[in-house]
Structure formats: structure tokens, C-alpha cells
Amino acid sequence: MGILVLKTDERVEAVYFTRDSLVVDLMDGRTISVPLNWYPKLLNATQKQRSQWEICGGGHGIHWPEVDEDLSTEGLLRGAPAPGHLRRPTKKLRNKKNRQISRPKKNINR
């Protein structure tokens, strides 16, 4: 019985931005998209500053010299925001007695 092992190549191929996201294409065909607000230096940078990125770390990192920001594909794949960045807290659902509940019940009317 054989095991199929896929070879991954987590080196950076391309970097671009959408209105709200940083998008990184990897050499193995995968694309990573993360919220731009996870990286305040990039969020506050100009479009020109964002476009001036360099590959570093043997292809596993991205460096923006003008904004002094460095990201690794490892961190992006883990979903790691910039140090000190707080993710938006999730809204807790509560019932009438102010007890936390896991999810709302669906009301199905037929």
C-alpha cells in the first residue's frame, strides 16, 4: 500500500493587495489571503510602499524596506497576525437570563 506524498513549496511567488487583504501566491500553487488589518504597518502604508516588496529568507519571507515590515510564509500559513495585534473579539450570544449560549436555534416555519 503506497502513500501519496505531495511536495509543497512554500516559497513566495507573488504578493499583491486587495482592498482589505494581503494575498501571497506560493510556488506550489497555493494562495494565502489574510486580513490587511492584521499588519498595521502595511495597512497604513501607501500603495507605492506596499508594491515595493522583496523576497527574503531563501524565498520564505517578504520584506517591505520602506515600512520596515517582514513576514514569513510560515507565519502567514499559521494565521499569525503582527505581534501585539488583537483579533476582533467574537460576539458572545446570550439568552434572556444573560447566560452564554453556543449558537442560536433555527426557527423553521413551514
C-alpha positions as CSV (number, residue, x, y, z in Angstrom):
1,M,0.0,0.0,0.0
2,G,1.5,3.3,-1.1
3,I,1.2,6.7,0.5
4,L,0.8,9.7,-1.7
5,V,3.1,12.5,-0.5
6,L,2.6,15.9,-2.1
7,K,5.6,18.1,-2.2
8,T,4.9,21.6,-1.1
9,D,7.0,24.6,-2.0
10,E,6.1,27.4,0.4
11,R,8.4,30.0,-1.3
12,V,6.9,33.3,-2.3
13,E,6.0,33.7,-6.0
14,A,3.9,36.9,-5.9
15,V,2.5,39.4,-3.5
16,Y,-0.5,41.7,-4.0
17,F,-3.2,43.5,-2.2
18,T,-7.0,43.8,-2.4
19,R,-8.9,46.5,-0.6
20,D,-8.9,44.6,2.7
21,S,-6.4,41.7,2.2
22,L,-2.8,40.8,1.7
23,V,-2.5,38.0,-0.8
24,V,0.5,35.8,-1.3
25,D,0.9,33.2,-4.1
26,L,3.2,30.4,-3.3
27,M,5.4,28.4,-5.8
28,D,3.3,25.3,-5.2
29,G,0.2,26.9,-6.5
30,R,-1.4,27.8,-3.2
31,T,-2.7,31.3,-2.3
32,I,-2.7,32.7,1.2
33,S,-5.1,35.6,1.9
34,V,-5.0,37.4,5.3
35,P,-6.8,40.5,6.6
36,L,-4.7,43.6,5.9
37,N,-5.6,45.0,9.3
38,W,-3.5,42.2,10.9
39,Y,-0.5,44.2,9.8
40,P,-0.8,47.9,10.8
41,K,2.4,48.9,9.0
42,L,1.1,47.6,5.7
43,L,-2.4,48.9,6.4
44,N,-1.1,52.4,6.9
45,A,1.5,52.3,4.0
46,T,0.9,53.9,0.7
47,Q,0.1,51.8,-2.4
48,K,3.6,52.6,-3.7
49,Q,5.2,51.5,-0.4
50,R,3.2,48.2,-0.4
51,S,4.3,47.5,-4.0
52,Q,8.0,47.7,-3.2
53,W,8.4,44.3,-1.6
54,E,11.4,41.9,-1.7
55,I,11.7,38.2,-1.3
56,C,14.0,37.2,1.6
57,G,14.7,34.3,3.8
58,G,15.6,31.9,0.9
59,G,12.2,32.6,-0.6
60,H,10.2,32.0,2.5
61,G,9.9,35.7,3.6
62,I,8.7,39.0,2.3
63,H,10.3,42.3,3.3
64,W,9.0,45.9,2.7
65,P,12.0,48.1,3.2
66,E,10.2,51.4,3.3
67,V,7.8,50.4,6.1
68,D,10.2,48.0,7.9
69,E,7.9,45.0,7.8
70,D,8.9,41.4,7.4
71,L,6.5,38.4,7.1
72,S,7.2,34.7,6.6
73,T,5.1,32.2,4.7
74,E,5.2,30.1,7.8
75,G,3.5,32.8,9.9
76,L,1.0,33.5,7.1
77,L,0.1,29.9,6.8
78,R,-0.4,29.7,10.6
79,G,-2.6,32.7,10.5
80,A,-0.3,34.8,12.8
81,P,-1.1,38.5,12.9
82,A,1.6,41.1,13.8
83,P,2.8,40.9,17.4
84,G,0.5,43.0,19.6
85,H,-2.4,42.9,17.2
86,L,-5.6,41.9,18.8
87,R,-8.0,40.0,16.7
88,R,-11.6,41.3,16.7
89,P,-13.4,39.6,19.6
90,T,-16.2,37.4,18.6
91,K,-19.6,38.4,19.7
92,K,-20.9,36.2,22.5
93,L,-24.5,35.1,22.3
94,R,-26.6,35.3,25.5
95,N,-30.1,34.1,26.4
96,K,-32.7,36.1,28.3
97,K,-31.1,35.2,31.7
98,N,-27.8,36.6,30.4
99,R,-26.3,33.1,30.1
100,Q,-23.9,32.5,27.3
101,I,-25.1,30.1,24.6
102,S,-23.2,28.4,21.9
103,R,-25.3,29.2,18.9
104,P,-28.8,30.4,18.1
105,K,-31.6,27.9,17.4
106,K,-33.1,28.0,14.0
107,N,-36.7,28.8,13.7
108,I,-38.2,26.7,11.0
109,N,-41.7,27.7,9.9
110,R,-43.4,25.5,7.3
